[in-house]
Amino acid sequence: MFNLFMKLLTPEKRALFELILRVTSKLDTAEERKDAANYCLEILDDGRVSPVEWAKFGKKLGVFRLSN
């Protein structure tokens, strides 16, 4: 079923979905995954992502740390 779903996606959306799967697999808990996904949807809502939003998203993914 999953393979059929992937075949129905455009190549760009398939690549994005695969990236999302790889990134979220690095998060430890369902709560971390949900929080990161919700924030991603929030920052993509207006179709633009600022550098500050990217930094916050990277922090949620555990890519890097931000100092206050």
Helices and strands as residue ranges (DSSP letters): H 2-8, H 11-24, H 30-44, H 51-61
